[in-house]
């Protein structure tokens, strides 16, 4: 990109200050990152047009085609890869544009160019735009581009913590011994994230002479730093060190009691409760008011977790701590934890004896575990009436799915449904007797035994993956050539370590390695055809999964389906009810790591109804894209979860239905008035992520649904439209819980701690300098006897409401139904901006029950 044009574009990408607000961040921290149209100042369009005029038009057209998606996207992407140097200026421009689709595409293509992109990456490392510097460091780290080290090393002192973290990971990835001194200096950083990553980077560099500098971190106030120090010391050869996780008694930072806080730091402590009490008492209320019984409606499918959250919303942060712990657990344990949080009660993995040594014994254990999964699913669902199931599927298509996804879907999912008149959907949904007669057939079956069997199967896959990784090539070849084992469902297909192509004909397929291709019915199960199906891909190759079939690739229809991939940089493309989704039963996709791409249809990537649908990713810089209804979405009687163990991820909705279709990224959706909603869970353990969604997303609950979006840290960019980012509507509960990072979020309306009509909406941020922008009825707002709460523990934050009502407000319904709504914004410290009159360090009121309390010093007197 030409230098002057690039600088002009980078300057215009900086967010504009709101009227009356303090100036924005310094030029080195200029950032955007939201999709076009979300929060784009008017001058940006002119800047983009001017810069586009400097770019090669043929390559630019290819880039636009690839970015838009559709049938020609793959062809255009391939052409861009072959364009060589001609594509570099366009890719530089795409990296700086601020559109997550453009950024991810440009980053992927630059990474694929390897050394040919060195000059572009060097220019990017000197960009005034923090996101560009960060992206170039990530590309250099993933490609092990050691020649970038002289240019990357100075960024260890960058003004942006996000860039410093990426620089630490880069020097570790390329083994830059010259950076050892700078990395050691960062052990004293005030930012606990930097201290933790610096300790791990020294271990990756093999810096044994720095052991004495790492040892004091075992007593660090941050549990995450203590854990990193213990792991690093062990990697450096210091024996006898114990992991300090979780701490028996974590030291309390000065002025705050953290006695109630779990290692992730979300659960409320005494300071939080003291300031919440003060905010409520300022408007003549009390914390007990937050647990007032709502005007409850008896509907089928009521969830214990959602009811508990309605009754005691201040326990939601503890749930967030448990979910972050689950994200760091082995996948089998995470599946058990998701069942607990989604359905209540506890499950236990069966205490099977460990298999004998060698991959053959572990393969036999996988087959035995699959037999148990097959039997559990058959016992649970084989007795269900096919006609009743067909009606449930019919309700499913008329309920959450967009109209464009419905034609032919009922017949595809459940055989011939000609008896169900598609023109009568509206009449059927309006007929309470029909709904009450149809839903119990699906709600009556307990998915717990099937979930436990699926978790045990995943644990057996983990053991087999370890054996395969340690086995000699000739042993794997012999295992593949041996007579195939048999399960109760039939013969087991076993592939060797080469590159194989599979169509999913066998119910259980185990592939021992290679870059494999999976299509059609692979890893998909439907009642009436096969009660269980599984794909187990090992060897950490670059695998390609692609199917347009419904209920495939970890998709289940009143059955059990598991897709297990041991790792590698994989590509997933699925249709409706795929990639970790279940409409009755259990659908799991487990990927143990790598930079992966997940493209799904509606109701995919962690979507559940009448069962558990979950996608568990072990980390890496991933892309997740669907048109709506997924990425951690629970519908009636179900739990849907997307759990990512970390990395810089892009998570967004795409297509015509994306903006308003939504219901994604931690959304619990009910079928009003017939059935209560499910539990939607989206967990990201850390990393700087970009998330774009539509309505009812990013921690949103509707009609007894519970939606949880939990983030373990990192500098994140979020955009959504309505009723999102910690929003509850119509007796629903929605919470966005963020453990830290300098985050930026934008929503169109009714978001960021918003409750409407006997619901609960919560935004909790544990630390970091954040920027929140939203429209009307946002940022601690309640309507119609609800609770809307925004709680920020500190940091220099900016809250903007251009033309809207919020900042601790009650819009209406203060006296309806016997008790008042509560709208609260509580900020516990830092230098904050509110976009209008200065309120830092003061208390203000809106109506009888709306309060904004900003405590300049959380340990001092309440203002």
C-alpha positions, 0 to 999 in steps of 0.5 A: 500500500502506498505510504500516504494513503495507508497513513490516511486510512489508519488515522481515519480508522481511529474511533471518533470521540462522542460529543462531550467526551474526552479525546480518544486513544493516542494514534498508536492505539487507533483501532476499529475492527467492526464490520462495515456499517456497525460503527463506521464514521462517514469520512471512512467511506471516502478514505476507502474509495481513495485508497482503493483507487491506488490498488490493482483493480483486477486483484482488488476485484478478486479480494472483494469476491473472496471476502463476500463469500458465495460460490465464487469465493474459493475460486477467487481465494485460489486466484489470490494465492497465485497472484504473488506480489501483485496481491500484496498491496491489496492484502495490506489494505485488507489487513488495515480495513477494520472489517473482520472478514477482510482482516481474516482473509488478508491475514490467511493469504499473507500467512500462506505466502510465507517469505514472499510476504516479508516486506509487507509484514515489515511495513505492517510492523511499523503501522500506526494501527495496533491491529495491523501490528498485531496481525503481522506478528501473528502471521510471522509466528505461525509461519516461523518467519525468523527473518522478521525478528529484528523488526518484531523485537522492538514491539516488545515495548509497544504501547498496546498490550495486545501487540506486546503479547503477540510479540512475546509469542513471536519471539518464542515461536522463532526462538529469537535468543536475542530477545531474551533480555527484553522478555525477562524485563517484561516479567515485571510488567504491571499487566498480569497477562504480559507477566504470564506470557513472558514466563512461558516465552522464556521457557520456550527460549530455553532461558535456564539462566533466567530461572532466578527471575521467574521464581518470584512469580510463584508468589504473584498476586495473579493466579494465572501468573503463578500457574504460568511460572510453575509450568515454565519452571518445570519446562526449564528443568526445575524439579519439585515445583507444584502448579499453583492452580487453583491457589489454596489462599490467593493473596489479596490485592491491596484494598480489595478482598478477593476471598470469594473469587475463583482463579478466573476472577469473575465471582463477586467479592465483598467490594462488588457487593458493597458497591451494589448495595450502596447503588441500590440503597441510594434509590431506596432499594436493597440487594434482596430486591434483585431476587424478587420472584418474577411473574412466572409462567408455567410452560414446558421445558423450564430449565433449572439453570435458567430458573436459578439465574432468575432467582439469584442473578448474582451467582452468574459470575460463579457460573462463568468461573466454572465455564472458564475452568471447563474450557481449560479441562480435557474435552471429556470433562468439559462435556460433563461440565456443559451438561451440568451448566445446561441441564443441572445435576451431575454426571460422572465418567464411567471408571473403565480400566485403562487399556493396555499399551499400544494403539491396538489396545486403545483402538479396541477401547474406542470401539467398546466406548462406541458400543456403549454410546450406541446402546445409550442412544438406542435405549433413549430414542428408539421408542419415540414415535416417528410421527411425533418426532416429525412434528417436533422437527416441523415445529423446529423449522417453523420456530428458530430457523429463518424462512429461507432455510425451511424448504425441503428441510423437514423431509431432509431431516426426517424422511417424508413429511408430506402429511405436514402441510407447510402452508399451515405453519402459522396455524399450527404454531398458534394452536396450543393444543398441538404444541402441548401434544407434540413437545412432551415427546421430545422433552420427556427423554433425559439426555444425561446417559447419552452425554455421559457415554459420549464423554467417555467415548471422547476420553477413549479417543484422547488415549488413542490419540496419545498412543498413535502419536507415540507409535512407529509408522510401521506399527500404524500401517500394520494396524490399518492393514489388520482385519477391521474390528467390529462394533454392535453397529457393524464393521469399523472402518480404519484408515492408515496414515496416508491421505484418505477420502471418506463418505461416512458410510460406516457408523464408526471411522478411525483414521490414523493420520494424513491430510484427509477429506470427509464428506456426506454422512461422515460423523452424522446420526439420525434415529431410525437410521443409525443411533450413533455415528462417529469420526475419529481423525488422528495425526494432526494433518490438514483435514477437510470436512465438507458436507451439505447434508443435514445432521452430518459432521457431528450432527445428531437428530435424536441420536448421538454423533461425535466428530473428533479431530486430534488437531492440525489446521483444518477446514470444516464446512457443514449444513443445517444441524452440523458441526456440533449440533443436536436436535434431540440427543448429543452432537459433538465436534471436538478439535484439539487445536490448530488454526481452523475454519468452521463454516456452517448453516443455520443451527450449527457450530454448537447448537442444541434442542432437546439435547446437547450440541457442542463444539470444543476447540483446543485453541489456535486462531480460528474462524467461525461463521454461520448465518445465525442460530449457533455458536453457542445457542440453546433452543427448547429443551437443549444446550448449545455450546461453543468452547474455544480454549484460546487464540485470536478468533474471528466469530461472526454471522454471514449472509442475508439473515445475519444482521437481524437473525442472530441468536448466536454466540451465547443465546438461549431461545424459547418458543413463546408462549409454548415452551421455555428456552434452552441454555446457550453457552459461548466460552473463549478462554482468552486471546484477542477476538473479533465477534460480530453478530445480529440480534439476541446474541453475545449473552442473550436470553429469551422466554426462559432461555439462558444465554452466557457469553464468557471471555477469559481475557484478551483485547476483544472487538464485539459488534451486535444489533439488538438485545445482545451483549448481556441482555435478557428479554421476556423472562430470559437471562442473558449475561456477558462476563469478561475476565479482562482485556482492553475491549471495545463493543458496539450494539445498536440498541437494548444491550450491554446490561439490559433487562426487559419484562421480568428478565435479567441482563448482566454485563460484568467486566473484571478489568481493562480499559474498555470502550462501550458504545450502544443505542437506546436502552443500554448500559444498565437499563431495565424495562418492565420489572426487569434487572439490567446491570452493568458492573465494571471493576475498574480501568479507564473506561468510556461509555457512549450512548449517542442519542439513547437512554441508559447509564443506570436507568429504568425506562418504564414499568417501575410499579407494575406487577408489584415491584420495581425494575432495577437499572444499575451501572456500577463502575468501581474505579479508574478515569471514566467517560460517559459521553455527556456530563462528567460523572466520574467519581459521582452518583446519579439517578434516573427515576425511582430505581435507576442508579449510576454509581462511579467509585473513583476509589472502590475502597473509599467512601461511596460518592 
